[in-house]
Amino acid sequence: MKINLYSFKTDVVITIGERCLCWVDYYHGMLLIDVLTDSNSNSRLRYIPLTSKALKTDRVYKDGKPDPFRRLSVCDGGIIKLVCIITKKHPSPYPFTIATWTLVDIYQGRWEKDVNLTMGASEFFNL
């Protein structure tokens, strides 16, 4: 999949395992590079788009700061998670829904929604 690098905005840089460096745009996807691959290889830099459900909204904060309503992280075992706080009107603290996705296939760029980790504002505040 092609990406317009002019529209890609790095929100965070993370490491994946011992080999990969990843630039994340919370509204486009991830650019990964295997830092241990031969420098002559054509497949060093890869693009993985975010799940289409997370791409339904536009970037809210245009001041250069990362969006506080989205995070991507690497958990134990190299599992990549995307967390989105979805509101009807930004930057409203509620009502909101917290939705998470897991990158289940890094080679195909396939995300699955974590059904049991979706919660609404009332459920969150009653924890």
The 8 nearest C-alpha neighbors of each residue, nearest first, counted from 0:
[[1, 2, 46, 47, 48, 45, 108, 3],
 [2, 0, 3, 46, 4, 45, 48, 47],
 [1, 3, 4, 0, 46, 7, 6, 27],
 [2, 4, 5, 6, 7, 1, 27, 0],
 [3, 5, 7, 6, 2, 8, 1, 30],
 [4, 6, 3, 7, 8, 2, 9, 27],
 [5, 7, 4, 3, 8, 2, 27, 24],
 [8, 6, 4, 5, 24, 9, 3, 27],
 [9, 7, 24, 10, 6, 23, 5, 4],
 [8, 10, 24, 23, 11, 22, 7, 12],
 [11, 9, 65, 24, 23, 8, 25, 12],
 [10, 12, 23, 9, 22, 13, 24, 65],
 [11, 13, 22, 21, 23, 14, 10, 20],
 [14, 12, 21, 20, 11, 22, 15, 72],
 [13, 15, 20, 19, 21, 16, 12, 17],
 [16, 14, 19, 77, 20, 17, 13, 73],
 [15, 17, 18, 77, 14, 19, 76, 20],
 [16, 18, 19, 15, 14, 20, 34, 35],
 [17, 19, 33, 34, 16, 35, 15, 20],
 [20, 18, 33, 15, 32, 14, 34, 17],
 [19, 21, 14, 32, 31, 13, 15, 33],
 [20, 22, 31, 13, 30, 12, 14, 23],
 [23, 21, 12, 30, 29, 9, 11, 31],
 [24, 22, 29, 11, 9, 10, 28, 12],
 [23, 25, 9, 10, 28, 27, 8, 26],
 [26, 24, 27, 23, 28, 10, 69, 70],
 [27, 25, 24, 54, 28, 58, 57, 49],
 [28, 26, 24, 48, 25, 49, 7, 54],
 [29, 27, 48, 49, 24, 47, 23, 25],
 [28, 30, 23, 47, 22, 46, 24, 48],
 [29, 31, 46, 22, 21, 45, 47, 23],
 [32, 30, 21, 45, 44, 20, 29, 46],
 [31, 33, 44, 43, 20, 19, 34, 45],
 [32, 34, 19, 18, 35, 36, 43, 20],
 [33, 35, 18, 36, 32, 19, 20, 43],
 [34, 36, 33, 18, 37, 19, 38, 32],
 [37, 35, 33, 34, 38, 43, 40, 39],
 [36, 38, 39, 40, 35, 43, 34, 33],
 [37, 39, 40, 36, 43, 41, 35, 34],
 [40, 38, 37, 41, 36, 43, 42, 35],
 [39, 41, 38, 42, 37, 43, 36, 44],
 [42, 40, 43, 39, 44, 38, 37, 36],
 [43, 41, 40, 44, 45, 32, 36, 33],
 [42, 44, 32, 41, 33, 40, 45, 36],
 [45, 43, 32, 31, 42, 30, 46, 33],
 [46, 44, 31, 30, 32, 43, 47, 42],
 [45, 47, 30, 29, 31, 48, 44, 0],
 [46, 48, 29, 108, 28, 30, 49, 45],
 [49, 47, 28, 27, 29, 46, 50, 108],
 [50, 48, 28, 27, 51, 53, 47, 54],
 [49, 51, 52, 53, 110, 48, 54, 109],
 [50, 52, 54, 53, 49, 55, 48, 110],
 [53, 51, 54, 50, 55, 49, 56, 112],
 [52, 54, 51, 50, 55, 49, 56, 83],
 [53, 55, 51, 52, 56, 26, 50, 49],
 [56, 54, 53, 52, 51, 57, 26, 50],
 [57, 55, 54, 58, 53, 26, 59, 52],
 [58, 56, 59, 55, 26, 54, 60, 53],
 [57, 59, 60, 26, 56, 61, 66, 25],
 [60, 58, 57, 61, 89, 66, 90, 56],
 [61, 59, 62, 58, 66, 64, 63, 65],
 [60, 62, 63, 59, 58, 64, 65, 66],
 [63, 61, 64, 60, 65, 59, 66, 58],
 [64, 62, 61, 65, 60, 10, 8, 66],
 [63, 65, 62, 66, 60, 61, 10, 67],
 [66, 64, 10, 67, 63, 60, 11, 25],
 [65, 67, 68, 69, 60, 64, 59, 25],
 [68, 66, 69, 65, 70, 64, 84, 60],
 [67, 69, 84, 66, 83, 70, 85, 82],
 [70, 68, 83, 82, 67, 66, 84, 25],
 [71, 69, 82, 81, 72, 83, 68, 25],
 [70, 72, 81, 80, 82, 69, 79, 73],
 [73, 71, 80, 79, 74, 70, 81, 13],
 [72, 74, 79, 78, 77, 80, 15, 75],
 [75, 73, 78, 77, 79, 76, 72, 80],
 [76, 74, 77, 78, 73, 79, 16, 72],
 [75, 77, 78, 74, 16, 73, 79, 15],
 [76, 78, 75, 73, 74, 16, 15, 79],
 [79, 77, 74, 73, 76, 75, 80, 102],
 [80, 78, 73, 102, 72, 101, 77, 74],
 [81, 79, 101, 72, 71, 100, 73, 102],
 [80, 82, 71, 100, 99, 70, 101, 83],
 [81, 83, 99, 70, 69, 98, 71, 80],
 [84, 82, 69, 98, 68, 97, 85, 99],
 [83, 85, 97, 68, 96, 69, 98, 95],
 [84, 86, 96, 95, 83, 97, 87, 68],
 [87, 85, 95, 88, 94, 89, 84, 96],
 [86, 88, 89, 85, 95, 94, 91, 93],
 [87, 89, 86, 91, 90, 93, 85, 94],
 [90, 88, 91, 86, 87, 59, 92, 85],
 [89, 91, 88, 92, 86, 59, 68, 93],
 [90, 92, 89, 93, 88, 86, 94, 87],
 [93, 91, 90, 94, 95, 86, 89, 120],
 [94, 92, 95, 91, 120, 86, 96, 87],
 [93, 95, 120, 86, 92, 96, 119, 87],
 [94, 96, 86, 93, 120, 85, 119, 84],
 [95, 97, 119, 85, 118, 84, 120, 98],
 [96, 98, 84, 118, 117, 83, 85, 119],
 [99, 97, 117, 83, 82, 96, 84, 116],
 [100, 98, 82, 113, 81, 112, 83, 116],
 [99, 101, 112, 81, 113, 111, 80, 110],
 [102, 100, 80, 111, 110, 103, 79, 112],
 [101, 103, 110, 79, 104, 109, 105, 80],
 [104, 102, 110, 101, 109, 105, 111, 108],
 [105, 103, 109, 106, 107, 108, 102, 110],
 [104, 106, 108, 107, 102, 103, 109, 47],
 [107, 105, 104, 108, 109, 47, 103, 45],
 [106, 108, 109, 104, 105, 47, 103, 110],
 [109, 107, 105, 47, 106, 104, 110, 48],
 [110, 108, 104, 107, 103, 102, 105, 111],
 [109, 111, 102, 101, 103, 50, 100, 108],
 [112, 110, 101, 100, 113, 102, 103, 109],
 [111, 113, 100, 114, 99, 101, 110, 98],
 [114, 112, 100, 116, 99, 115, 111, 101],
 [115, 113, 116, 112, 117, 99, 98, 100],
 [114, 116, 113, 117, 118, 112, 99, 98],
 [117, 115, 113, 114, 99, 118, 98, 97],
 [118, 116, 98, 97, 115, 114, 99, 96],
 [119, 117, 97, 96, 122, 116, 123, 120],
 [118, 120, 96, 122, 121, 95, 123, 97],
 [119, 121, 123, 95, 122, 94, 96, 124],
 [122, 120, 124, 123, 119, 125, 94, 118],
 [121, 123, 125, 119, 120, 124, 118, 126],
 [124, 122, 120, 121, 125, 126, 119, 118],
 [123, 125, 121, 126, 122, 120, 119, 118],
 [126, 124, 122, 123, 121, 120, 119, 118],
 [125, 124, 123, 122, 121, 120, 118, 119]]
